[in-house]
Amino acid sequence: MPDGKRLPDTGNPTHHGGLVVIQILRPGDIFTAEVDLSKWFTFVEPNTYRITGVFEMPVIDPASSDGFGPVVWDELAAGECIVRVVARGR
């Protein structure tokens, strides 16, 4: 927002970010994910917005046969980007 205020979360509170996907990463691997911001926020006016994203990554014991645990530790990744929203037809 131009005044530096946060946009309210207008997404479905029971969605929790979608389906869980197990992604095994080894040293040097890269994982990229795309998200649809309109599932969480409503950009009602054309403007430039700063988006800060946080991604939680539970690190699972590699000896786990089912890929669901035990969790060795929780890791967080954060990043920022700038999004410019323009009016339709311009």
N, CA and C atoms as an extended XYZ file, in Angstrom:
270
Properties=species:S:1:pos:R:3:atomname:S:1:resname:S:1:resid:I:1 pbc="F F F"
N         0.844       -1.176        0.000 N   MET     1
C         0.000        0.000        0.000 CA  MET     1
C         0.896        1.249        0.000 C   MET     1
N         0.392        2.330       -0.550 N   PRO     2
C         1.210        3.535       -0.613 CA  PRO     2
C         1.554        4.106        0.758 C   PRO     2
N         0.736        3.838        1.746 N   ASP     3
C         0.983        4.367        3.084 CA  ASP     3
C         1.779        3.401        3.963 C   ASP     3
N         2.243        2.296        3.391 N   GLY     4
C         3.047        1.338        4.139 CA  GLY     4
C         2.262        0.380        5.003 C   GLY     4
N         0.939        0.400        4.920 N   LYS     5
C         0.122       -0.497        5.737 CA  LYS     5
C         0.023       -1.878        5.082 C   LYS     5
N        -0.215       -2.873        5.899 N   ARG     6
C        -0.382       -4.242        5.412 CA  ARG     6
C        -1.744       -4.423        4.766 C   ARG     6
N        -1.773       -5.291        3.756 N   LEU     7
C        -3.047       -5.702        3.185 CA  LEU     7
C        -3.647       -6.769        4.080 C   LEU     7
N        -4.946       -6.741        4.301 N   PRO     8
C        -5.557       -7.809        5.098 CA  PRO     8
C        -5.539       -9.120        4.321 C   PRO     8
N        -5.393      -10.217        5.034 N   ASP     9
C        -5.443      -11.548        4.442 CA  ASP     9
C        -6.900      -11.851        4.127 C   ASP     9
N        -7.236      -11.962        2.846 N   THR    10
C        -8.617      -12.210        2.435 CA  THR    10
C        -8.816      -13.640        1.954 C   THR    10
N        -7.819      -14.486        2.184 N   GLY    11
C        -7.903      -15.877        1.730 CA  GLY    11
C        -8.765      -16.736        2.623 C   GLY    11
N        -8.968      -17.956        2.192 N   ASN    12
C        -9.731      -18.947        2.935 CA  ASN    12
C        -8.913      -19.376        4.167 C   ASN    12
N        -9.400      -19.136        5.380 N   PRO    13
C        -8.615      -19.464        6.572 CA  PRO    13
C        -8.409      -20.962        6.780 C   PRO    13
N        -9.149      -21.805        6.075 N   THR    14
C        -8.954      -23.250        6.221 CA  THR    14
C        -8.064      -23.822        5.134 C   THR    14
N        -7.567      -22.980        4.233 N   HIS    15
C        -6.772      -23.448        3.095 CA  HIS    15
C        -5.365      -23.875        3.519 C   HIS    15
N        -4.730      -23.138        4.400 N   HIS    16
C        -3.387      -23.421        4.921 CA  HIS    16
C        -2.337      -23.596        3.829 C   HIS    16
N        -2.492      -22.913        2.706 N   GLY    17
C        -1.451      -22.940        1.685 CA  GLY    17
C        -1.546      -24.068        0.684 C   GLY    17
N        -2.509      -24.928        0.795 N   GLY    18
C        -2.666      -25.985       -0.208 CA  GLY    18
C        -2.192      -27.335        0.272 C   GLY    18
N        -2.078      -28.239       -0.679 N   LEU    19
C        -1.666      -29.602       -0.372 CA  LEU    19
C        -0.193      -29.666        0.008 C   LEU    19
N         0.130      -30.546        0.913 N   VAL    20
C         1.513      -30.749        1.314 CA  VAL    20
C         2.222      -31.546        0.227 C   VAL    20
N         3.396      -31.076       -0.142 N   VAL    21
C         4.212      -31.759       -1.137 CA  VAL    21
C         5.550      -32.077       -0.491 C   VAL    21
N         5.950      -33.310       -0.576 N   ILE    22
C         7.255      -33.701       -0.054 CA  ILE    22
C         8.274      -33.494       -1.159 C   ILE    22
N         9.272      -32.691       -0.887 N   GLN    23
C        10.330      -32.411       -1.848 CA  GLN    23
C        11.655      -32.755       -1.195 C   GLN    23
N        12.324      -33.751       -1.712 N   ILE    24
C        13.618      -34.146       -1.160 CA  ILE    24
C        14.696      -33.321       -1.845 C   ILE    24
N        15.474      -32.604       -1.039 N   LEU    25
C        16.566      -31.791       -1.559 CA  LEU    25
C        17.889      -32.312       -1.039 C   LEU    25
N        18.827      -32.404       -1.922 N   ARG    26
C        20.177      -32.801       -1.561 CA  ARG    26
C        21.082      -31.579       -1.717 C   ARG    26
N        22.261      -31.586       -1.135 N   PRO    27
C        23.144      -30.418       -1.256 CA  PRO    27
C        23.290      -29.978       -2.716 C   PRO    27
N        23.088      -28.687       -2.943 N   GLY    28
C        23.200      -28.125       -4.284 CA  GLY    28
C        21.905      -28.110       -5.074 C   GLY    28
N        20.870      -28.825       -4.607 N   ASP    29
C        19.579      -28.836       -5.305 CA  ASP    29
C        18.885      -27.483       -5.147 C   ASP    29
N        18.036      -27.158       -6.114 N   ILE    30
C        17.249      -25.934       -6.087 CA  ILE    30
C        15.783      -26.307       -6.200 C   ILE    30
N        14.950      -25.673       -5.377 N   PHE    31
C        13.508      -25.894       -5.418 CA  PHE    31
C        12.833      -24.551       -5.655 C   PHE    31
N        11.949      -24.499       -6.639 N   THR    32
C        11.209      -23.288       -6.963 CA  THR    32
C         9.731      -23.595       -6.910 C   THR    32
N         8.952      -22.681       -6.329 N   ALA    33
C         7.503      -22.847       -6.262 CA  ALA    33
C         6.838      -21.529       -6.637 C   ALA    33
N         5.747      -21.612       -7.388 N   GLU    34
C         4.975      -20.431       -7.725 CA  GLU    34
C         3.702      -20.430       -6.883 C   GLU    34
N         3.279      -19.236       -6.469 N   VAL    35
C         2.054      -19.110       -5.688 CA  VAL    35
C         1.152      -18.070       -6.340 C   VAL    35
N        -0.136      -18.250       -6.187 N   ASP    36
C        -1.135      -17.313       -6.677 CA  ASP    36
C        -1.500      -16.386       -5.520 C   ASP    36
N        -0.972      -15.165       -5.534 N   LEU    37
C        -1.194      -14.237       -4.419 CA  LEU    37
C        -2.660      -13.890       -4.219 C   LEU    37
N        -3.483      -14.036       -5.273 N   SER    38
C        -4.903      -13.703       -5.130 CA  SER    38
C        -5.644      -14.693       -4.232 C   SER    38
N        -5.011      -15.811       -3.875 N   LYS    39
C        -5.631      -16.740       -2.923 CA  LYS    39
C        -5.505      -16.239       -1.488 C   LYS    39
N        -4.657      -15.223       -1.275 N   TRP    40
C        -4.457      -14.677        0.065 CA  TRP    40
C        -4.800      -13.201        0.183 C   TRP    40
N        -4.636      -12.450       -0.926 N   PHE    41
C        -4.798      -10.999       -0.855 CA  PHE    41
C        -5.647      -10.487       -2.003 C   PHE    41
N        -6.356       -9.380       -1.754 N   THR    42
C        -7.140       -8.714       -2.784 CA  THR    42
C        -6.487       -7.365       -3.067 C   THR    42
N        -5.925       -7.234       -4.253 N   PHE    43
C        -5.296       -5.986       -4.660 CA  PHE    43
C        -6.372       -5.128       -5.322 C   PHE    43
N        -7.004       -4.246       -4.560 N   VAL    44
C        -8.175       -3.520       -5.047 CA  VAL    44
C        -7.826       -2.264       -5.830 C   VAL    44
N        -6.648       -1.723       -5.632 N   GLU    45
C        -6.305       -0.508       -6.352 CA  GLU    45
C        -4.945       -0.658       -7.029 C   GLU    45
N        -4.819       -0.066       -8.231 N   PRO    46
C        -3.522       -0.104       -8.904 CA  PRO    46
C        -2.471        0.579       -8.033 C   PRO    46
N        -1.336       -0.063       -7.878 N   ASN    47
C        -0.270        0.488       -7.051 CA  ASN    47
C         0.923       -0.436       -7.122 C   ASN    47
N         1.966       -0.064       -6.421 N   THR    48
C         3.140       -0.908       -6.283 CA  THR    48
C         3.145       -1.452       -4.865 C   THR    48
N         3.297       -2.763       -4.737 N   TYR    49
C         3.234       -3.441       -3.442 CA  TYR    49
C         4.546       -4.181       -3.183 C   TYR    49
N         4.999       -4.140       -1.946 N   ARG    50
C         6.148       -4.952       -1.543 CA  ARG    50
C         5.601       -6.212       -0.894 C   ARG    50
N         5.997       -7.355       -1.409 N   ILE    51
C         5.522       -8.646       -0.907 CA  ILE    51
C         6.662       -9.317       -0.147 C   ILE    51
N         6.390       -9.722        1.074 N   THR    52
C         7.345      -10.495        1.857 CA  THR    52
C         6.756      -11.877        2.064 C   THR    52
N         7.459      -12.890        1.617 N   GLY    53
C         6.982      -14.262        1.753 CA  GLY    53
C         7.841      -15.058        2.713 C   GLY    53
N         7.199      -15.935        3.464 N   VAL    54
C         7.904      -16.828        4.386 CA  VAL    54
C         7.458      -18.251        4.071 C   VAL    54
N         8.410      -19.141        3.951 N   PHE    55
C         8.135      -20.523        3.611 CA  PHE    55
C         8.701      -21.407        4.711 C   PHE    55
N         7.838      -22.183        5.369 N   GLU    56
C         8.288      -23.071        6.445 CA  GLU    56
C         8.698      -24.411        5.856 C   GLU    56
N         9.860      -24.882        6.265 N   MET    57
C        10.380      -26.151        5.758 CA  MET    57
C        10.764      -27.059        6.923 C   MET    57
N         9.892      -27.977        7.295 N   PRO    58
C        10.305      -28.931        8.324 CA  PRO    58
C        11.330      -29.885        7.723 C   PRO    58
N        12.450      -30.033        8.388 N   VAL    59
C        13.501      -30.937        7.930 CA  VAL    59
C        13.256      -32.292        8.584 C   VAL    59
N        13.031      -33.303        7.719 N   ILE    60
C        12.663      -34.643        8.183 CA  ILE    60
C        13.897      -35.529        8.241 C   ILE    60
N        13.917      -36.410        9.214 N   ASP    61
C        14.994      -37.394        9.316 CA  ASP    61
C        15.066      -38.181        8.008 C   ASP    61
N        16.193      -38.166        7.305 N   PRO    62
C        16.281      -38.859        6.027 CA  PRO    62
C        16.084      -40.371        6.126 C   PRO    62
N        16.189      -40.922        7.321 N   ALA    63
C        15.958      -42.357        7.498 CA  ALA    63
C        14.477      -42.688        7.590 C   ALA    63
N        13.615      -41.677        7.599 N   SER    64
C        12.174      -41.887        7.691 CA  SER    64
C        11.676      -42.590        6.432 C   SER    64
N        10.995      -43.700        6.602 N   SER    65
C        10.544      -44.476        5.444 CA  SER    65
C         9.315      -43.877        4.774 C   SER    65
N         8.505      -43.105        5.527 N   ASP    66
C         7.279      -42.558        4.941 CA  ASP    66
C         7.408      -41.095        4.544 C   ASP    66
N         8.538      -40.436        4.899 N   GLY    67
C         8.743      -39.043        4.543 CA  GLY    67
C         8.016      -38.050        5.421 C   GLY    67
N         7.401      -38.507        6.504 N   PHE    68
C         6.637      -37.609        7.356 CA  PHE    68
C         7.233      -37.422        8.748 C   PHE    68
N         8.360      -37.957        9.030 N   GLY    69
C         8.908      -37.686       10.354 CA  GLY    69
C         9.919      -38.710       10.782 C   GLY    69
N        10.571      -38.490       11.862 N   PRO    70
C        10.392      -37.330       12.735 CA  PRO    70
C        11.054      -36.080       12.168 C   PRO    70
N        10.549      -34.919       12.620 N   VAL    71
C        11.115      -33.637       12.216 CA  VAL    71
C        12.381      -33.404       13.032 C   VAL    71
N        13.482      -33.163       12.342 N   VAL    72
C        14.758      -32.903       13.001 CA  VAL    72
C        14.818      -31.443       13.453 C   VAL    72
N        14.389      -30.528       12.590 N   TRP    73
C        14.243      -29.118       12.936 CA  TRP    73
C        13.363      -28.443       11.896 C   TRP    73
N        12.859      -27.256       12.232 N   ASP    74
C        12.081      -26.445       11.297 CA  ASP    74
C        12.971      -25.331       10.769 C   ASP    74
N        12.955      -25.159        9.476 N   GLU    75
C        13.732      -24.102        8.821 CA  GLU    75
C        12.762      -23.133        8.168 C   GLU    75
N        13.127      -21.876        8.107 N   LEU    76
C        12.306      -20.862        7.448 CA  LEU    76
C        13.127      -20.197        6.354 C   LEU    76
N        12.485      -19.949        5.217 N   ALA    77
C        13.092      -19.159        4.147 CA  ALA    77
C        12.204      -17.937        3.954 C   ALA    77
N        12.801      -16.791        3.732 N   ALA    78
C        12.037      -15.565        3.527 CA  ALA    78
C        12.595      -14.835        2.319 C   ALA    78
N        11.714      -14.123        1.640 N   GLY    79
C        12.145      -13.338        0.491 CA  GLY    79
C        11.184      -12.192        0.255 C   GLY    79
N        11.649      -11.202       -0.475 N   GLU    80
C        10.808      -10.050       -0.797 CA  GLU    80
C        10.841       -9.798       -2.294 C   GLU    80
N         9.748       -9.235       -2.787 N   CYS    81
C         9.691       -8.812       -4.180 CA  CYS    81
C         8.750       -7.619       -4.285 C   CYS    81
N         8.801       -6.950       -5.406 N   ILE    82
C         7.922       -5.813       -5.681 CA  ILE    82
C         6.939       -6.242       -6.765 C   ILE    82
N         5.641       -5.976       -6.536 N   VAL    83
C         4.585       -6.305       -7.491 CA  VAL    83
C         3.901       -5.005       -7.894 C   VAL    83
N         3.769       -4.803       -9.185 N   ARG    84
C         3.059       -3.615       -9.676 CA  ARG    84
C         1.714       -4.066      -10.222 C   ARG    84
N         0.637       -3.538       -9.662 N   VAL    85
C        -0.722       -3.855      -10.091 CA  VAL    85
C        -1.226       -2.695      -10.935 C   VAL    85
N        -1.665       -2.999      -12.162 N   VAL    86
C        -2.172       -1.953      -13.055 CA  VAL    86
C        -3.648       -2.176      -13.312 C   VAL    86
N        -4.359       -1.087      -13.604 N   ALA    87
C        -5.792       -1.183      -13.911 CA  ALA    87
C        -5.988       -1.873      -15.254 C   ALA    87
N        -7.052       -2.630      -15.386 N   ARG    88
C        -7.361       -3.292      -16.663 CA  ARG    88
C        -7.645       -2.245      -17.726 C   ARG    88
N        -7.203       -2.556      -18.956 N   GLY    89
C        -7.486       -1.669      -20.070 CA  GLY    89
C        -6.511       -0.503      -20.205 C   GLY    89
N        -5.480       -0.489      -19.392 N   ARG    90
C        -4.501        0.601      -19.499 CA  ARG    90
C        -3.239        0.122      -20.138 C   ARG    90
